[in-house]
Amino acid sequence: MVRVTGSHCEHASDELSVEEPLEIRLAAPVEGSAPISVAVTMRTPGDDVELAAGFLFTEGIIGGVEVLEGIERTAINAVEARLRPGVVPDAARLDRHSFVSSSCGACGKRSIAAVRVASRHPIVEGSPRLSAELVHGLPRTLRAGQSAFARTGGIHASGLFDEEGHLLALREDVGRHNALDKLIGAELLAGRIPLARGIILVSGRVSFELVQKAAIAGVPVLGAVGAPSSLAVDLARECGMTLLGFVRDARFNVYSDAGRIDPAGAPA
């Protein structure tokens, strides 16, 4: 590449975020049946099994880790999940667009209703309760853990924190949805769903789809360094989730359920 600084040009090298396709397949234990290709997503290689598990869970295709007999990489860019005997997937959920993400009025209402039906982990009201000071510290902690971003400057992150602000897990990917699916997939496979007292912070803006995924995992507090969309706010309010936007530079906006945030007090 050529790097231009002012009027000075020089040849240089740069490290880029890797982006490759991943096919997610689902196999049911039915004699003679072939695995179903559920989705192909463009992702940063790494944590592919977690990504597939998280995707299947947050899209409502599986209800939990207990329905899986196993999940493994079957090719460089393919992961296959095998269902336990007797488990039959909902055919309607095998369409990636089963949750309509349009913000049009009627479509938005159907999308929110679909998430309500798919979620098995209702969000507990009023818990956890967080101080503003704790929230202010989350972006710094997230940024410190973003090793791939430090090298490339072109990758998203999702971080899971406890109610004391400690970073429990972090995943990175060129796709913001994939980063969150990797994070939730890791917790799912470890048997730690629902994330009933968890706080998730994402590095970019927050869309309906990210709130959808967090809601299905039972996340009570979702924050973003950037802005939320209107439908993201609608869904967060419907689910009883605290949604934070513009969490950076010692400020943030609370778009839904401000009752979990204590502007002056310490976390309880």
N, C-alpha and C positions, 0 to 999 in steps of 0.2 A: 504494500500500500504506500501511498504518499501522504505524509503528514504536513499540513500547512499551518504555520503559526505566523500570523501577520502576513508579511510578504515573503517569508522564508519557507521553502519547501525542502523536505528531506524524505528519503526512502526509509521506511521503518517496518517493523513487524507488529502485529497486534493479535491478542488472544480473543477469539470470538466464542460466544455461547453456541454449543452444538444443538442443532435441531434436526431430529429424524422422526419418521413415523413409527408408531407402535400400534400393532393390531391386538385388540383385546377379544379373546374367544371364550365361549362358555360351552362346557360339555355337560350334558345331562346323562345319567346312567341308564340310558335306554339302548337296548341291543340293536345294533345296526345304524344308530344315529350318528351323524357327524357333528363335530363341534360347530357352533354357530358363531359367525363373526359379528360381534356386538358393535364394535366401533373401531375406528382408526383415528388416533389423535397425534398431532405433532408435538413432540416433547423433547426435553433434554434427557438423553440416556442416563440411567441410574435410578434406583429405587422403583424399577418397573413393576415388580410384583405388588408393591405397596400402591402404586398408581392404579393398577388394574383393580385391586381390592377396593380402594377408595372410590373409584369410578362406579363400580357395580353397586356399591352400597349407597352412595349419594345420589345416584340416578334411580334408586328404588328397585333395581333389578334383583338384588338379594336383600333380605331383611336383617342379616347379621352373619357373623363369622361361623355360627353353628351350622349353617346350611352348606358350608364348603367342605368337601372331602380333601381338597388340596388346590394349590395354585402355584404354577411354576412357569418359567420361561421355556418355550418350546422352539424358539428360533431367536436370532439376534434381535429382531424387532417384532417379536410376538410373545404374548403371555396367554396361557390358558388356565381358566378356573374350572374345576370339576365339582359338580354338585353331588351331595350325598344321595344315596338311593331313596326314592320316594319323594324327592324334592322336585317340583315342577315349576319352572319360572313362568311369570306372568308374561304372555306373549306381547301384550301392549307395551310393557316396559322395555322390551328389547329394541324399541325405536328410541334413538338418542333424543328425539324431539318430543318425547312424551310430556315434558314440561315446556310449555310455550313461553318464550322469553320476551315476547313483544310487550311493550308498555301500553298498548291500546287498551281501552277500558275493559271490554268483554274478555279479551285474551288474558289480560292481567288477572282478572278475577278467577278465571279457570286455572291459571298457573298457580295462584296462591292456594286454591282449593286442592289441587293435585299434591302440593307439598304437604298440606295438612293431613291428607289421607295416607301418604307414604311414610310420614314420620312416626316412629314407634317410641320416641323419647321426648315427651313434652318437656318444655323448658320450665324449670322451677322458678316461681315468682320470687323476686327480691333477693336472690342469692346468685353469685357473691356480691358483697358490697365493697366498692373500691374507692380509694382516695384519688383526687385529681393528681397528686404528686406521683402516685404509682403509675397512672396512665401516661403522664409526661415522660416517664423513664422507659417505656416500652420500645419506642422507635430506636433509641440508642442501643438497647440490648439486641434488638432484631438486627440492626445494621452490623453490629460487631460480629454476629454469627454468620453473616452472608459471605462465605468464602468465595463462592463462584462470582458473586457480584463484584467483589473486590478485584478479581482478575479481569472481568470482562465488561462490567458496567451495563450489561444488557440482559438481566435475568430477574424474575420475580421471586418473592419469598413469602412463605406463610409460617408464622411462628406460634407455638402453643405455650402459654404461660399459666402458672398457677396464680392463686389469688394474692400471693405475696410478691408477684412480679418476677418470679424466677422462670427463666426459659427452660421448658421441658423438652421441646423438640422443634426442629426447624427443617423445612424442605425447600429446595429451590428448583425452578423450572422456567423455561422461556414462556410457558403459558401460565397465567395466574390461576386458572382453573386446575391445571395439572399440579401446581405446587400445593394447592389445598387438598386435592385428592390424595397426593402422596402422604401428606401429613395425617389426614383422617384415616387413610388405609393403614398406616403404621400403627395407629392407636387401635384400629379395629382388629388387626391381626394379633395385637398384644392383649386383647380382651379388655381394653379400657374405654369402650363405648358403653354408655353415653358419657360425654365430656361435661358432666353436670355442673362443675365448678371451674371450668376452663375459660380462658380468655384467648382468643385468636386475633392476631394482628397480621394484616396482609400489606404488602409493600406498595401496591398501586391503588387504583380506584376500586370500589366495591359495587358489583353488579347484582342483579336479581339472582343469578346462578350461584354466586358465592354465598349469599345469604341462604339460599335453598340448601346448599351442601352443609353449611354450618348448622342449620336448623335440624336437618335430618340426623346429625350427630349429637343433637341436644346441647349445643353450645349456647350459653347464656349471654356472652359478651363478644361482639365482633367489632374490631376496629380496623380502620384503613388509613394509610398515610394520605390517600387521595380522597376524592369525593364519592358519595353514593349516588346511585340513580334513584329516580322517583319510585320505581317498582321495588327496588331493594328496601327502601324505607317502608313502603306499604307492607311488604312481607314480614319485615322485622317487627313491625307493630302488631301484625296479626299473630305472630308466634310468641310475643312477649319477650323478644330479644332486645338487649341494649345494643344499639348500633351507633358507632362513633366514626366520624369522618374528620379528615384533615388533622390526624394525630401527628403533629410535628411542631417543632419550634415552640415548645411549652404552651401549646394551645390545642383545643379540639372542640368539635361540635357534637352534641348529643341529639340524634335524630329520633330515637325511640327509647322509651323506658329509662328516663333519667333517674329513677328511684334507686338504681344500683350505684350511682355515682355520688360520693360525698365530696363537695368541692374543697372543704377545709379539713375534714377529719381523717384519721388513719383508717386503713382497711380493718373491717371487723370480721 
